[in-house]
Amino acid sequence: MQAIRAADTKPEMTLRKGLFALGFRYRLQVRALPGRPDLVLPKYRVAIFANGCFWHLHGCDLFRWPATRQEFWREKLGGNQARDLRNQAALRDQGWRVAVVWECALKGRGRLAEGEVIRQLAAWILGGGQHFEIGSQASFRASFQASAVSGDLTASASPSSSSTV
């Protein structure tokens, strides 16, 4: 795990390049903020995380449970996911808006066009809302179906002030 990159990953670089081309200016890996967001846009009070689907336990096509040391991985990845939720809540409590861009939005079978991901993220930055999350088309359908089955058609299923795409 020592060789796993925490910064300058391909999804992060794609976001940086696209947002910069649209005129957004940002700071990188701000240590003073909970969770050390990948990109911070102080002008808009926005913190953006570019999450890898494996390390942050995303329920998409790119995620597979390892076959060995299953107990270790369940504890490790579950801890990562719990920490992510705590950090996002802490950021919102401090008045920051939080966006999560999943690796599957830019890679894999259900990926979206890079320009579409950047366009949606830029529209959210300028438009408002406290939380924005974008993953692959397949992960959106799965979260929508799960929400529809449970009867909860709020933040994870419908674009409102809190959007998930």
C-alpha positions in Angstrom: 0.0 0.0 0.0 3.0 2.2 0.3 3.2 2.7 -3.4 -0.4 3.9 -3.7 -0.6 7.5 -4.8 -2.5 10.0 -2.7 -2.1 12.9 -5.0 -1.7 13.6 -8.7 -3.8 10.5 -9.7 -5.2 10.4 -13.3 -8.8 11.3 -12.2 -7.5 14.2 -10.2 -5.3 15.4 -13.0 -8.3 15.2 -15.4 -10.4 17.3 -13.0 -7.6 19.9 -12.5 -6.9 20.3 -16.2 -10.6 20.6 -17.1 -11.5 23.1 -14.3 -8.4 25.2 -15.0 -9.3 25.4 -18.7 -12.7 26.8 -17.6 -11.1 29.5 -15.6 -11.4 28.0 -12.1 -8.5 28.4 -9.8 -7.9 26.1 -6.9 -5.5 25.0 -4.2 -4.2 21.4 -3.9 -4.3 19.0 -1.0 -5.1 21.6 1.7 -3.9 20.1 4.9 -5.8 22.5 7.1 -9.1 21.1 6.0 -10.6 17.8 7.2 -9.9 14.9 4.8 -7.3 17.0 2.9 -9.4 17.5 -0.2 -7.8 17.0 -3.6 -9.0 20.4 -4.9 -10.2 23.4 -2.9 -11.8 26.4 -4.6 -11.8 29.0 -1.8 -13.7 31.6 -3.8 -16.7 29.2 -4.0 -16.1 27.5 -0.6 -15.9 24.1 -2.5 -13.9 21.0 -1.6 -13.5 18.4 -4.2 -12.5 14.8 -3.6 -11.4 12.5 -6.5 -12.0 9.1 -5.0 -10.8 5.8 -6.2 -13.6 3.2 -6.3 -11.6 0.5 -4.6 -10.1 2.5 -1.7 -13.3 4.3 -0.9 -15.6 1.3 -1.2 -17.8 2.5 -4.1 -20.5 0.1 -5.3 -19.6 0.2 -9.0 -18.2 -2.1 -11.6 -14.6 -1.1 -10.8 -14.9 -2.3 -7.2 -14.1 -6.0 -6.3 -13.5 -7.4 -2.9 -10.1 -9.0 -2.6 -10.1 -12.8 -2.4 -7.4 -13.0 0.3 -7.4 -11.5 3.8 -11.0 -10.6 3.5 -11.4 -9.6 7.2 -8.5 -7.2 6.9 -9.9 -5.6 3.7 -13.5 -5.3 5.1 -12.1 -3.5 8.2 -9.7 -1.3 6.2 -12.1 -0.2 3.5 -15.0 0.2 5.9 -12.8 2.4 8.0 -11.9 4.5 4.9 -15.5 4.9 4.1 -16.4 5.9 7.6 -13.6 8.4 7.7 -14.7 9.9 4.4 -18.2 10.5 5.8 -16.8 12.1 9.0 -14.6 14.4 7.0 -17.3 15.4 4.6 -19.6 16.2 7.5 -16.9 18.2 9.2 -16.3 20.2 6.0 -20.1 21.0 5.7 -20.2 22.0 9.4 -17.4 24.5 8.6 -19.4 26.0 5.7 -17.7 24.2 2.8 -19.6 22.6 -0.1 -18.4 19.1 -0.9 -18.1 17.3 -4.3 -17.0 13.7 -4.8 -16.0 12.6 -8.2 -15.6 8.8 -8.4 -13.0 7.1 -10.5 -15.7 5.2 -12.4 -17.0 8.5 -13.8 -13.8 8.8 -15.8 -12.8 5.1 -16.3 -14.4 1.8 -17.0 -17.4 0.5 -18.9 -20.0 3.0 -17.6 -17.7 6.1 -17.7 -19.0 9.5 -18.8 -17.2 11.7 -21.3 -14.5 13.8 -19.5 -16.1 16.9 -20.8 -19.5 15.9 -19.4 -18.0 15.3 -15.9 -16.2 18.6 -16.0 -19.4 20.4 -17.3 -21.6 18.9 -14.5 -19.0 19.7 -11.8 -18.6 23.3 -13.1 -22.4 23.8 -13.2 -22.6 22.6 -9.6 -19.8 24.9 -8.4 -21.5 27.9 -10.0 -25.0 26.9 -9.2 -25.0 25.8 -5.6 -26.0 22.9 -3.5 -24.2 21.5 -0.4 -23.2 18.1 -1.9 -22.4 16.8 -5.3 -21.4 13.3 -6.3 -20.8 11.9 -9.7 -20.0 8.3 -10.7 -20.5 6.1 -13.7 -23.9 5.7 -15.3 -24.2 2.2 -13.9 -23.4 3.4 -10.3 -26.1 6.0 -10.6 -28.7 3.5 -11.8 -27.7 1.2 -8.9 -28.1 3.9 -6.3 -31.4 5.1 -7.8 -32.8 1.5 -7.8 -31.7 0.9 -4.2 -33.3 4.2 -3.1 -36.5 3.5 -5.0 -36.7 0.0 -3.4 -36.3 1.5 0.1 -38.7 4.4 -0.7 -36.0 7.0 -0.1 -35.8 9.2 -3.2 -33.9 12.1 -1.7 -30.2 13.0 -1.9 -28.8 9.9 -3.5 -31.5 9.6 -6.2 -32.8 12.9 -7.2 -31.0 16.0 -8.3 -32.0 18.6 -5.7 -29.9 20.8 -3.5 -27.9 17.6 -2.9 -27.1 16.0 -6.2 -25.9 12.6 -7.2 -25.2 11.8 -10.8 
